[in-house]
């Protein structure tokens, strides 16, 4: 319950793409994952939501128009292919991907879509994987794509709200509702002003939890 199935098809630029899309639309799946999306021409007509993989320089540069398209539900940053196309190297801190990470998060959030980080290829490197997860979370990514079952538990733990964050969010809502019930225009928690933006963030965090 609550889980969804997304089928990755071949790009429409390949000889298999159109047949893949036709098959996936007829299959009992919830969404289609479209690789190598560089423009709206790479998105098929679909009755199911599309998860667009941005993994080329053009895909990153056109992230805004792709995110704005009503067919798209999720943006996935394809870091491995992007590094290759940039003639760059994989570095522990991923500083050379900051622009791409920011563009995917900014444009996804601007249009109400979910941004997902790319895969971490060495599933045996737990420390490196967790480092990437923390970084992606702090950038605003909603989750991370995975290549191995051993990555499921740490990814879920890192991208899930902490118990302390949940308790704080609940307190925010309590003081906000209490202030409204008193007809007081000012709500504070532990000496800090609580505004509507804090309430929205608390509701989002609790829904995610």
C-alpha positions as CSV (number, residue, x, y, z in Angstrom):
1,X,0.0,0.0,0.0
2,X,1.2,3.5,-0.9
3,X,3.9,2.2,-3.2
4,X,3.9,3.1,-6.9
5,X,5.4,1.4,-9.9
6,X,7.2,3.4,-12.6
7,X,8.5,1.8,-15.8
8,X,11.7,3.1,-17.4
9,X,11.4,3.1,-21.2
10,X,13.9,3.9,-23.9
11,X,14.3,7.4,-25.2
12,X,12.0,8.4,-28.0
13,X,15.1,9.2,-29.9
14,X,15.9,5.4,-30.1
15,X,14.2,2.9,-32.4
16,X,12.7,1.2,-29.4
17,X,11.2,4.3,-27.7
18,X,7.8,4.4,-29.3
19,X,7.1,0.7,-28.8
20,X,8.3,0.9,-25.2
21,X,5.9,3.8,-24.4
22,X,3.0,2.0,-26.0
23,X,3.7,-1.1,-23.9
24,X,4.1,0.9,-20.7
25,X,0.9,2.7,-21.2
26,X,-0.9,-0.6,-21.5
27,X,0.9,-2.1,-18.5
28,X,-0.4,-2.0,-14.9
29,X,2.1,0.7,-13.9
30,X,1.6,4.2,-12.4
31,X,4.2,6.3,-14.3
32,X,6.8,6.3,-17.1
33,X,10.4,7.2,-16.5
34,X,11.8,8.9,-19.6
35,X,15.6,9.1,-20.0
36,X,17.7,11.7,-21.8
37,X,15.0,14.4,-21.7
38,X,16.4,17.5,-23.3
39,X,13.3,19.3,-24.5
40,X,9.5,18.9,-24.7
41,X,10.0,16.9,-27.9
42,X,11.4,14.1,-25.8
43,X,8.2,13.7,-23.8
44,X,5.6,11.3,-25.2
45,X,1.9,11.9,-25.1
46,X,0.8,9.9,-22.1
47,X,-2.2,9.3,-19.9
48,X,0.2,8.5,-17.1
49,X,2.5,10.8,-15.2
50,X,6.1,11.2,-16.6
51,X,9.3,11.1,-14.6
52,X,11.8,13.1,-16.7
53,X,15.5,12.3,-16.4
54,X,17.7,15.3,-16.9
55,X,21.1,13.8,-17.6
56,X,22.6,16.0,-20.4
57,X,23.8,19.6,-20.5
58,X,20.8,20.5,-22.7
59,X,18.4,18.8,-20.3
60,X,19.7,21.0,-17.4
61,X,19.6,24.1,-19.5
62,X,15.9,23.4,-20.4
63,X,14.9,22.3,-16.9
64,X,12.4,25.1,-16.6
65,X,10.2,24.3,-19.7
66,X,10.4,20.5,-18.8
67,X,9.3,21.1,-15.2
68,X,6.5,23.4,-16.4
69,X,4.9,20.7,-18.6
70,X,1.7,19.3,-17.1
71,X,2.7,15.7,-18.1
72,X,5.8,15.8,-15.9
73,X,5.4,14.7,-12.2
74,X,9.1,14.2,-11.2
75,X,12.5,15.5,-12.3
76,X,15.4,13.1,-11.9
77,X,18.9,14.4,-12.1
78,X,21.0,11.8,-14.0
79,X,24.3,12.5,-12.5
80,X,26.4,9.7,-14.0
81,X,25.6,10.5,-17.7
82,X,25.8,14.3,-17.0
83,X,29.3,14.0,-15.6
84,X,30.4,12.1,-18.7
85,X,28.8,14.7,-21.0
86,X,30.5,17.5,-19.1
87,X,33.9,15.7,-19.5
88,X,34.1,16.1,-15.7
89,X,35.0,13.7,-12.9
90,X,33.2,12.2,-10.0
91,X,34.3,14.0,-6.9
92,X,33.4,13.3,-3.2
93,X,31.8,16.7,-2.6
94,X,30.1,16.9,-6.1
95,X,31.0,20.6,-6.3
96,X,31.0,20.3,-10.1
97,X,27.3,19.3,-9.9
98,X,26.1,22.2,-7.7
99,X,24.7,24.1,-10.7
100,X,22.8,21.1,-12.0
101,X,21.5,20.2,-8.5
102,X,20.3,23.7,-8.0
103,X,18.6,23.9,-11.4
104,X,16.7,20.7,-10.9
105,X,15.5,21.6,-7.4
106,X,14.6,25.2,-8.3
107,X,12.6,24.4,-11.4
108,X,10.9,21.3,-9.9
109,X,9.8,23.2,-6.8
110,X,8.8,26.3,-8.8
111,X,6.3,24.2,-10.7
112,X,5.2,21.9,-7.9
113,X,7.1,18.9,-9.1
114,X,9.3,16.4,-7.1
115,X,13.1,16.5,-7.6
116,X,15.1,13.3,-7.2
117,X,18.8,13.0,-7.0
118,X,20.8,10.6,-9.2
119,X,22.2,7.2,-8.3
120,X,25.4,6.4,-6.3
121,X,27.1,3.7,-8.2
122,X,29.3,2.0,-5.6
123,X,26.7,0.3,-3.4
124,X,29.5,-1.0,-1.1
125,X,30.6,2.6,-0.2
126,X,28.0,3.3,2.6
127,X,29.8,6.4,3.8
128,X,29.9,7.9,0.4
129,X,26.3,7.1,-0.3
130,X,25.1,8.6,2.9
131,X,27.2,11.7,2.2
132,X,25.4,12.2,-1.1
133,X,22.0,11.6,0.5
134,X,22.6,14.3,3.1
135,X,23.8,16.7,0.5
136,X,20.9,16.1,-1.8
137,X,18.4,16.4,1.1
138,X,20.0,19.7,2.2
139,X,19.8,21.0,-1.5
140,X,16.0,20.3,-1.4
141,X,15.8,17.0,-3.2
142,X,12.8,14.9,-2.3
143,X,14.6,11.6,-2.5
144,X,17.3,9.7,-4.3
145,X,17.3,7.1,-7.0
146,X,18.9,3.8,-6.0
147,X,20.7,0.9,-7.6
148,X,20.8,-1.7,-4.8
149,X,18.4,-2.9,-2.0
150,X,21.1,-2.2,0.6
151,X,20.6,1.5,-0.1
152,X,16.9,1.6,0.7
153,X,17.1,1.8,4.5
154,X,19.7,4.6,4.8
155,X,18.0,6.6,2.1
156,X,14.7,6.4,3.8
157,X,16.2,7.4,7.1
158,X,18.0,10.4,5.7
159,X,15.2,11.8,3.7
160,X,12.6,11.2,6.4
161,X,11.9,14.0,9.0
162,X,13.7,13.5,12.4
163,X,11.7,12.9,15.5
164,X,12.8,16.3,16.8
165,X,11.6,18.0,13.6
166,X,8.2,16.3,13.9
167,X,7.8,17.4,17.5
168,X,8.7,20.9,16.6
169,X,6.3,21.0,13.7
170,X,3.5,19.8,16.0
171,X,4.3,22.6,18.5
172,X,4.3,25.2,15.7
173,X,0.7,24.1,14.8
174,X,-0.3,24.1,18.5
175,X,0.8,27.7,19.2
176,X,-0.5,28.9,15.9
177,X,-4.0,27.5,16.5
178,X,-3.9,28.7,20.1
179,X,-3.1,32.2,19.0
180,X,-5.9,32.2,16.5
181,X,-8.4,30.9,19.1
182,X,-7.5,33.8,21.4
183,X,-7.8,36.2,18.5
184,X,-4.1,37.1,18.9
185,X,-2.4,38.2,15.7
186,X,1.0,37.1,17.1
187,X,2.2,33.5,17.8
188,X,5.6,32.7,19.3
189,X,7.4,29.5,20.1
190,X,10.5,29.5,22.3
191,X,10.8,33.2,21.8
192,X,10.6,33.1,18.0
193,X,7.8,34.5,15.9
194,X,5.6,32.0,14.1
195,X,4.3,33.1,10.7
196,X,2.2,31.4,8.1
197,X,5.3,30.3,6.2
198,X,6.3,28.3,9.3
199,X,2.8,26.8,9.5
200,X,3.0,25.7,5.8
201,X,6.4,24.2,6.4
202,X,5.2,22.3,9.5
203,X,2.2,20.9,7.6
204,X,4.4,19.8,4.7
205,X,6.9,18.1,7.1
206,X,4.1,16.3,9.0
207,X,2.5,15.1,5.7
208,X,5.9,13.8,4.6
209,X,6.5,12.1,8.0
